[in-house]
Each structure stands twice: as structure tokens, then as C-alpha cells.
């Protein structure tokens, strides 16, 4: 039974197993670069007071071939107290995203909003463990609404009529 025919909306298989349904998903994910700096050790462990934590992030997408893209999530965390650095974490976490039969207008939202949402919990865990392994208390990054950030960046891009790049988004958390 190569084809089904019937009521309106019934599924029809394409001949020879061709599949035209949209498909997208994470193929693999990996650490591309990880750096931890503790420039004031061991004195930093004697400091009194609450450090200030700054978090910056950036998302980039690169097309590798017709069906595979790399989405990279760069997270930079800096902890300072009284102008001195307690620690710095730089993480570049990436995933290979497979996409087939996805409408062109849906590619960018998936790559810059949905894929980072999928990757972020894993990157967050790596940052947390790295900070703890450096001798500091756990650091759980706040969740990021990548969908809202994407929509904000697109609105800003449209308002500027050509300013910025469509292949990256970034911000501070």
C-alpha cells in the first residue's frame, strides 16, 4: 500500500519513500570553547561582601550545508567585588541542527530562538559546574526567553530598516 487515498486531509505518502513533512531537531551538542579564570586566588576566598555578577550572551547560526546548521551560544560570566575580578567564565556551547523541508520564513526563528532554548539548560549546567569546580558557590543562570528576545531583535531590525545582522542576537541577562 504505497499510497492512501480517502477523505479530505488524509495523509498521502510520497512515492519511493520521499518525505516532504517539515523536520527540525538537534543532531548533537558540544563544548567548542571553555575558559575559567580565577586571577586573584587564593586571596579571593577571603574577600567579604557580595560580588556583582555580569552575564553577557550571544547567539550565532552558521549554515554548514543544505540541511545542517551550527547554532553557537556564547556565555560570558564575570564576578567582581570592589573593582577586582573574582572569576570569569567564557563558554561557547554549540549544537548541530538538522532541518529539512522547513519553510524559509521559519528557519531563522528556529535557529535563533528555539535551538538556543534547547541548548541553554546544558550550557547553564556547564557554567554552574565550572564555577563550583573553581571553588565558588553554585551559580544558576536565570532562564532566558529566547523567543521574546528574537521578536524584540526582529522588531528593532525592522524599525532600523537594515541595521544589525540577521544571523546573530545577543544581550545581557
NORLIN-V18255 format. One record per residue. N is the residue number from 1. RES is the residue in one small letter. SS is DSSP state (@ for helix, = for strand, . for the rest). PSI is psi in whole degrees, 0 to 359 (none if undefined). OMEGA is omega in whole degrees, -180 to 180 (999 if undefined). Layout:
BEGIN
{{N | RES | SS | PSI | OMEGA} {N | RES | SS | PSI | OMEGA}}
END
This chain:
BEGIN
{{1 | x | . | 85 | -177} {2 | x | . | 331 | -179} {3 | x | . | 145 | 173} {4 | x | . | 135 | 176} {5 | x | . | 144 | -180} {6 | x | . | 218 | -176} {7 | x | . | 160 | 179} {8 | x | . | 134 | 179} {9 | x | . | 359 | 179} {10 | x | . | 148 | -177} {11 | x | . | 132 | 175} {12 | x | . | 128 | 176} {13 | x | . | 144 | 177} {14 | x | . | 150 | 178} {15 | x | @ | 152 | 178} {16 | x | @ | 27 | 176} {17 | x | @ | 12 | 179} {18 | x | . | 136 | -178} {19 | x | . | 123 | -179} {20 | x | . | 6 | 179} {21 | x | . | 141 | 177} {22 | x | . | 138 | 179} {23 | x | = | 137 | 176} {24 | x | = | 142 | 179} {25 | x | = | 168 | 179} {26 | x | = | 125 | 179} {27 | x | = | 312 | 178} {28 | x | = | 164 | 177} {29 | x | = | 153 | -170} {30 | x | = | 159 | 172} {31 | x | = | 123 | 176} {32 | x | = | 324 | -179} {33 | x | = | 137 | 178} {34 | x | = | 128 | 180} {35 | x | = | 136 | 174} {36 | x | = | 128 | 178} {37 | x | = | 136 | 178} {38 | x | . | 70 | -168} {39 | x | . | 342 | -177} {40 | x | . | 21 | 176} {41 | x | . | 143 | 3} {42 | x | . | 356 | -177} {43 | x | @ | 330 | -177} {44 | x | @ | 332 | -177} {45 | x | @ | 354 | 177} {46 | x | @ | 354 | -178} {47 | x | . | 144 | 177} {48 | x | . | 143 | 178} {49 | x | . | 168 | -179} {50 | x | . | 118 | 179} {51 | x | . | 158 | 175} {52 | x | = | 132 | -179} {53 | x | = | 125 | 175} {54 | x | = | 132 | 180} {55 | x | = | 126 | 174} {56 | x | = | 148 | 177} {57 | x | = | 160 | 179} {58 | x | = | 145 | 179} {59 | x | = | 132 | 176} {60 | x | = | 150 | 178} {61 | x | = | 135 | 179} {62 | x | = | 131 | 177} {63 | x | = | 124 | -179} {64 | x | . | 324 | 173} {65 | x | . | 192 | -175} {66 | x | . | 329 | -174} {67 | x | . | 356 | -176} {68 | x | = | 132 | 176} {69 | x | = | 152 | 170} {70 | x | = | 128 | 175} {71 | x | = | 124 | -178} {72 | x | = | 130 | 179} {73 | x | = | 112 | 180} {74 | x | = | 125 | 180} {75 | x | = | 127 | 177} {76 | x | = | 125 | 179} {77 | x | = | 130 | 179} {78 | x | = | 128 | 177} {79 | x | = | 124 | -179} {80 | x | = | 154 | 175} {81 | x | = | 123 | -180} {82 | x | . | 41 | 176} {83 | x | . | 359 | 179} {84 | x | = | 145 | -178} {85 | x | = | 126 | 174} {86 | x | = | 307 | 176} {87 | x | = | 161 | 176} {88 | x | = | 131 | 175} {89 | x | = | 128 | 173} {90 | x | = | 120 | 180} {91 | x | = | 132 | 171} {92 | x | = | 105 | -176} {93 | x | = | 133 | -173} {94 | x | = | 163 | 175} {95 | x | = | 147 | 172} {96 | x | = | 127 | -177} {97 | x | = | 124 | 176} {98 | x | = | 134 | 179} {99 | x | = | 132 | 179} {100 | x | = | 133 | 176} {101 | x | . | 28 | 178} {102 | x | . | 130 | 178} {103 | x | . | 141 | -175} {104 | x | @ | 323 | -178} {105 | x | @ | 349 | 179} {106 | x | @ | 350 | -177} {107 | x | @ | 306 | -177} {108 | x | @ | 315 | 177} {109 | x | @ | 323 | 179} {110 | x | @ | 314 | -176} {111 | x | @ | 326 | -174} {112 | x | @ | 357 | 178} {113 | x | @ | 304 | -175} {114 | x | @ | 313 | -180} {115 | x | @ | 314 | 177} {116 | x | @ | 326 | 177} {117 | x | @ | 322 | 179} {118 | x | @ | 320 | -177} {119 | x | @ | 328 | -171} {120 | x | @ | 316 | -179} {121 | x | @ | 326 | 179} {122 | x | @ | 318 | 177} {123 | x | @ | 319 | 178} {124 | x | @ | 317 | 179} {125 | x | @ | 320 | 179} {126 | x | @ | 316 | 178} {127 | x | @ | 314 | -179} {128 | x | @ | 311 | -179} {129 | x | @ | 323 | 179} {130 | x | @ | 316 | 179} {131 | x | @ | 316 | 179} {132 | x | @ | 318 | 179} {133 | x | @ | 338 | 176} {134 | x | . | 359 | 176} {135 | x | . | 15 | -179} {136 | x | . | 163 | 177} {137 | x | . | 158 | 180} {138 | x | . | 146 | 178} {139 | x | . | 104 | 176} {140 | x | . | 114 | 178} {141 | x | . | 143 | 177} {142 | x | . | 145 | 176} {143 | x | . | 150 | 180} {144 | x | . | 131 | 177} {145 | x | . | 88 | -176} {146 | x | @ | 328 | 178} {147 | x | @ | 313 | 179} {148 | x | @ | 321 | 179} {149 | x | @ | 318 | 178} {150 | x | @ | 314 | -179} {151 | x | @ | 321 | 178} {152 | x | @ | 315 | 180} {153 | x | @ | 322 | 179} {154 | x | @ | 319 | 178} {155 | x | @ | 319 | 178} {156 | x | @ | 317 | 180} {157 | x | @ | 316 | 179} {158 | x | @ | 323 | 180} {159 | x | @ | 325 | -179} {160 | x | @ | 348 | 180} {161 | x | . | 67 | 174} {162 | x | . | 356 | 178} {163 | x | . | 152 | 177} {164 | x | . | 179 | 178} {165 | x | . | 145 | -178} {166 | x | . | 348 | -176} {167 | x | . | 7 | -180} {168 | x | = | 150 | 168} {169 | x | = | 156 | 180} {170 | x | = | 176 | 179} {171 | x | = | 192 | 178} {172 | x | = | 147 | 177} {173 | x | . | none | 999}}
END
